[in-house]
């Protein structure tokens, strides 16, 4: 399953727009970035063996860890790795579903959820 970058970004925007309003309003000072693949440092940081194994990443300070002096900082980032996601999915419906799951997983990290809790919720 391969999309142009523009089509993939439109898919991501559609999934963000479909989030409940309460989540959309809570996402502040955060950017969603599409890249082809995770870089070597990110692969090492997240402990994955192959770049195909990482669909997304959250880099930033989760909301529960922000203190009163948090401010005037660059946005946190959610990365979505287009090629990893495309290689995993057989068709556009699967890709849309996996982008949805990956976005919710990374947004969960933004809200302070750890991997165990995300797995319990079905966002592995």
C-alpha positions in Angstrom: 0.0 0.0 0.0 1.7 3.2 -1.2 0.3 6.8 -1.1 1.8 10.0 -2.2 3.0 12.2 0.8 0.1 14.6 0.2 -2.5 11.7 0.2 -0.9 10.3 3.4 -0.9 13.7 5.1 -4.6 14.2 4.1 -5.3 10.8 5.7 -3.6 11.9 8.9 -5.4 15.2 8.9 -8.7 13.4 8.5 -7.9 11.2 11.5 -7.0 14.2 13.6 -10.2 16.0 12.5 -12.2 12.9 13.5 -10.9 13.0 17.1 -13.5 14.0 19.7 -13.6 17.7 20.3 -12.4 17.3 23.9 -9.2 15.7 22.6 -8.6 18.3 19.9 -8.9 21.1 22.5 -6.5 19.4 24.9 -3.8 19.0 22.3 -1.8 22.2 22.8 1.8 23.0 21.7 2.1 19.8 19.7 2.9 19.2 16.1 2.2 16.0 14.1 5.0 15.4 11.6 5.1 12.8 8.8 8.4 11.3 7.9 9.3 8.4 5.7 11.3 6.5 8.3 12.5 7.0 11.8 16.2 8.0 12.0 18.9 5.9 13.5 18.9 7.7 16.8 15.1 7.3 17.2 15.4 3.6 16.3 18.0 3.2 19.1 16.1 5.4 21.6 13.0 3.3 21.2 14.8 0.0 21.1 13.5 -1.4 17.9 15.4 -3.7 15.7 14.3 -2.5 12.3 12.9 0.8 11.1 9.8 -1.0 9.8 8.9 -1.8 13.4 8.3 1.8 14.5 5.1 3.4 13.2 5.2 6.5 15.4 6.9 8.3 18.2 6.1 11.0 20.7 8.9 13.4 21.7 8.1 15.9 24.3 7.0 16.5 27.9 3.8 14.7 28.7 1.1 16.8 30.3 1.3 15.3 33.8 5.1 16.1 33.9 4.7 19.8 32.9 5.4 22.2 35.8 4.4 25.8 36.3 7.5 27.0 34.5 6.6 25.0 31.3 6.1 27.6 28.6 7.8 29.3 25.7 9.0 25.9 24.5 9.1 24.4 21.1 6.1 22.2 20.4 6.1 18.5 21.4 6.0 16.3 18.3 4.2 13.2 17.3 6.0 11.5 14.4 4.2 9.2 12.0 6.4 7.1 9.8 4.7 6.7 6.4 6.8 3.9 4.9 6.7 1.8 8.1 2.9 2.1 8.2 2.4 1.5 4.5 4.7 -1.6 4.5 2.5 -3.1 7.4 -0.8 -2.5 5.7 -2.3 -4.3 2.7 -4.8 -1.7 1.7 -6.0 1.8 2.4 -8.6 0.7 4.9 -5.9 -1.1 7.0 -3.7 1.9 6.6 -6.4 4.3 7.9 -7.0 2.0 10.9 -3.3 1.7 11.7 -2.8 5.5 11.4 -5.8 5.9 13.8 -4.3 3.4 16.3 -0.8 4.9 16.0 -2.1 8.5 16.5 -4.1 7.5 19.6 -1.1 5.6 20.9 1.2 8.7 20.6 -1.5 11.0 21.9 -1.8 8.7 24.9 1.9 9.3 25.6 1.2 13.0 25.4 -1.4 12.5 28.1 1.1 10.6 30.2 0.0 7.0 29.5 2.8 4.4 29.5 3.1 1.4 27.1 1.4 -1.0 29.6 -1.7 1.2 29.9 -1.8 1.8 26.2 -1.7 -2.0 25.6 -4.6 -2.5 28.1 -6.6 0.0 26.1 -5.8 -1.8 22.8 -3.4 0.9 21.4 -0.3 -1.2 21.0 
